[in-house]
């Protein structure tokens, strides 16, 4: 249990940060899944539009340090690869 005034404040802050990080991570996963589902369904135009929406989200979350920049690049690369594999 936190004893000092500073440690009590840090405990409060960590709860707020944890909730915010969880929401951000959930949003990231939702965007990735949306693109993946559209790509699997063969809807190239819709998948490309969803990918354009997902890219800034992935970059933003990477910039905030929630995921590593290499992981962000890997997600973007794999999603783009799936979209390019769809026969137009």
SEGU-736708 format. One record per atom (N, C-alpha, C, CB): x, y, z. Coordinates in steps of 0.02 Angstrom, whole numbers, plus 50000, padded with zeros to 5 digits. Glycine has a CB too. Layout:
! residues N
XYZ ...
***
This chain:
! residues 88
500424994050000 500005000050000 500445006250000 499525000050061 500225011249963 500605017549958 500585021250025 500335021949901 501145023850046 501185027350111 501265034850102 501765024650152 501725036850060 501855044050053 501355047250005 502575045250028 501325053850009 500875057549966 501045056349892 500905065149982 501695056249878 501925055249809 501735048249784 502685056149805 501835043249825 501675036449803 500925035349795 501965031349853 500515038849835 499785038449827 499575041549760 499425041949885 499895047049743 499745050349680 499945045849621 500095057149675 500535042849626 500775038349573 500305032349564 501485035949588 500035029849620 499565024249616 498935026349580 499395021649688 498685032449594 498095034949560 498235035849485 497865041649590 498805038649470 498995039849400 499065033349362 499645043849397 499345028349394 499465021949359 498805018749340 499865017249404 498285019649380 497625016949362 497345020449301 497145017649421 497405027049298 497165030849241 497545028849178 497245038449254 498215028449184 498635026649127 498475019549103 499375027149146 498365015049150 498215008149133 497565007649092 498165003749196 497055011249115 496415011249079 496495014249009 495885015049118 496865019749005 496955023048940 497345018548893 497325029748949 497875015348918 498285010848877 497875004948852 498895008448916 497445002248896 497024996548876 496544998548821 496634993848937 496265004448826 495795006748774 496155007848708 495455013348797 496755010748711 497145011948651 497345005348618 497775016048668 497545000548658 497754994048632 497154990448600 498054989648688 496574991048631 495964988148604 495784991248537 495394988948654 495844997848532 495705001348470 496174998948415 495755008948479 496804998148432 497304995648385 497104988848358 498004995348418 496934984348403 496754977548383 496124977448340 496644973148445 495644981848357 495024982248317 495174984348246 494534987148350 495604989348238 495774991748171 496124986248130 496214997948175 496584982748163 496954977348129 496484971848108 497514974548176 496024969848153 495554964448137 495084966448081 495144962648199 494884972848080 494424975148027 494754974347959 494224982448039 495374976547953 495734975947889 495824968647871 496424979547892 496014964547919 496134957447906 495504953947883 496404954047970 494934955547914 494304952347894 494114954247823 493734954247942 494184960647806 494014962947739 494474959747687 494054970547735 495114959147704 495594956147658 495424948747649 496314956947685 495244945347702 495074938247698 494434937147657 494984935247768 493994942147660 493364941647622 493464943447548 492824946147653 494044946047531 494194947747462 493934954547440 493924942547417 493764958747487 493504965447472 494094970347471 492964967647525 494424970847413 495044974547407 494944982047420 495334973547339 494454985147389 494354992447396 494194994247468 493794994847350 493764990347500 493574991647570 494164990447617 492974987347590 494554985247602 495144983747643 495664989247638 495454976947621 495754991947577 496224997547568 496005003647607 496304999247494 495345005147606 495085010847643 495175009847718 494335011847627 495045003847743 495135002247814 495875002647833 494854995247830 496305000547787 497035000747799 497265008047805 497414997147743 496995012447763 497175019447767 496955022547834 496875023347709 496405020147861 496175022347927 496615019447982 495435020347938 496835013247973 497215009748025 497935012148031 497215002348011 498235014247975 498945016247977 499095021848027 499165018447908 498715027448027 498875032548076 498755030248148 498455038648063 498285025748158 498165023148225 498765019048248 497515018848227 499005014748205 499585010548221 500195015048236 499745005648163 500305020048194 500875024548204 500805028448269 500935029348145 500215030748283 500085034648344 500235030548407 499365037248345 499995024448407 500095020148465 500825018248472 499665013848460 501165017648416 501885016348418 502265022348446 502145014648348 502065028348425 502385034448449 502305035348524 502105040548412 501735033148550 501595033748621 501975028548662 500855033048634 502265023548628 502665018548663 502265012548686 503005021648721 501645012048665 501245006248685 501474999848650 500505007448669 501695000648588 502004994948553 502664997448523 501524992148497 503114992848511 503764994548483 503674996648410 504254988648489 504105000948386 504045003348317 504134997748266 504565008848303 504534992748283 504614987048237 503974982948233 505194982648259 503614982348289 502984978748289 502474982448248 502724977748362 502474989048253 502014993148212 502164992148138 502065000748232 502794992348121 502994991348051 502804984448026 503754992448043 502874979448069 502704972548051 501954971948038 502914967748107 501544975048081 500814974848071 500624978148005 500454978448129 500904984047992 500744987647930 500964983647869 501084994547929 501554980747872 501814976847817 501384970747802 502534974747831 501204967147854 500804961047844 500104962647819 500764957147910 499804968047844 499134969947821 499164971947747 498844975647863 499674975847730 499754977947661 499874971947615 500334983047655 500254967247639 500394961247601 499754957247587 500914956847638 499314956847637 498674953447629 498244956947577 498314952947696 498244963547579 497834967347532 498094966447461 497824974847551 498754966747452 499044965947386 498934958947357 499784967347389 498834954047401 498734947147378 498034945947351 498864942347436 497574950647364 496884949847340 496884950947264 496404954747375 496554946447230 496484947047157 495944952247142 496304940047124 496134957447104 495674962947091 495124961047042 496044968847064 
***
